[in-house]
Amino acid sequence: MPGPKTHDIFYRDLKQHLSCSTLRSFPNYDEYNIFAQGHDLFIYHNFYKIWSLNNNIQASVMMQETKFAEFVYNYLKYAVEVGFEEDEQIRLFIGPGYVMHHILDAYTHPQIIYYAGDHTRNPNNSTWKHGIVENLIDIYMMEKFEGKNPNTYPVYEDFIFSQSISPRLIQTLNHALFETYHISNGGDVFAESFFQMELFMKIFKYDSTGIKQKIFDGIDPVVKGTSSFSYHRNSQEALPYLNLDHEAWLNPSDSTVVSRESFLDLYNKALSNGAEIVNGLESMFMRGIINQDDIFSLVPNISSVHGLDCERPFQLRYTKNKL
């Protein structure tokens, strides 16, 4: 997954690519950027409760790697069946939020893994490079797309969520998550996470003095991965992982999938292709007819980890810099 700030920027950029008819359905689009965190909301839920983190991660992993199109279908089908399709939150969450989070991951994640050299935390590695790279990309994107200084900007303010969550959204998520993944009360978890993101960003990312960066880097050899925190870093450190020179790279799970695209190429492709998906989903909502074949034709059933078919297990085989 790209980091939380990159997903936030993507959500805001996506608005410029949507059709006029779609945008008319989203008068409050700008108020729901928190939806852009997608399945990562499980990871951020009660992040301070270390003892429950593993269960949250496992739930997120299921959503990343399996039944993506099926979940979208179950969500849409239920919303229409019970008459929730007019609810703006229902529509904003699944299209510009959840689906676009997954698509951006699926397009960019293989490249991030290839250049980082790892995917998940591994005690045999010197650190968790994947998380560090995503953190650096967040910083780079903040500077390039928003003109913000990540060292000093109070980034947590971009994640303040003050809206009331529709009970219909929670109900729809609870149903679709259980129907697809047998996850109970997942909608309630997501709803709580909407309000917890601000604190997460304030504790782990915002670092106006650089003190947190020193602490996180200091304990990284023991608690591997803490160097993936703090935005008080040099954005130029992200450049080796963006492939701006367009060299050939491999899908980390399949060497027959070769690309020369940069991170920004993939980001823009996700914007363009993703907008078509969101516009298509909105057209279905307007018609009030949810057909499984139509959903499966529109929404690619791809894993957000390797960008290939969801039912294909991920094996890390090819990287540029394997730890």
TASUL-V438253 format. One record per backbone hydrogen bond with DSSP energy under -0.5 kcal/mol. NH is the residue of the N-H (numbers start at 0). CO is the residue of the C=O. Records with the same first field share a line. If there is no record, write none. Layout:
NH=CO + CO
//
This chain:
2=133
6=2
7=3
8=4
9=5
10=6
11=7
12=8
13=9
14=10
15=12
16=13
17=13 + 14
22=18
23=19
24=20 + 21
25=22
28=25
30=27
31=28
32=29
34=31
35=32
36=33
37=34
39=36
40=37
41=38
42=39
43=39
44=40
46=43
48=45
49=47
51=48
52=48 + 49
53=49
55=51
56=52
57=53
58=54
59=55
60=56
61=57
62=58
63=59
64=60
65=61
70=66
71=67
72=68
73=69
74=70
75=71
76=72
77=73
78=74
79=75
80=76
81=77
82=79
83=78
84=78
86=83
90=86
91=87
92=88
93=89
94=90
96=91
97=92
98=93
99=94
100=96
101=97
102=98
103=99
104=100
105=101
106=102
107=103
108=104
111=107
112=108
113=109
114=110
115=111
116=112
118=119
124=121
128=126
131=127
132=128
133=129
134=130
135=131
136=132
137=133
138=134
139=135
140=136
141=137
142=138
143=139
144=140
145=140 + 141
146=141 + 142
147=141
149=147
151=148
152=148
154=152
156=153
157=154
158=155
159=156
161=159
168=165
169=165
170=166
171=167
172=168
173=169
174=170
175=171
176=172
177=173
178=174
179=175
180=176
181=177
182=176
183=181
185=182
188=184
189=185
190=186
191=187
192=188
193=189
194=190 + 191
195=191 + 192
196=192
199=195
200=196
201=197
202=198
203=199
204=200
205=200
213=209
214=210
215=211
216=212
217=213
218=214
219=215
221=218
222=218
223=221
225=222
227=224
228=225
229=203
230=204
232=230
234=232
236=233
237=234
238=235
240=237
241=238
242=238
245=242
248=258
250=253 + 256
253=250
256=253
257=255
258=248
262=241
265=261
266=262
267=263
268=264
269=265
270=266
271=267
272=268
273=269
274=270
275=271
276=272
277=273
278=274
279=275
280=276
281=277
282=278
283=279
284=280
285=281
286=282
287=283
288=283
290=288
294=290
295=291
296=292
297=293
298=294
299=297
301=299
302=307
303=63
306=302
309=300
311=308
312=310
316=251 + 314
317=251
319=113
320=113
322=116
//
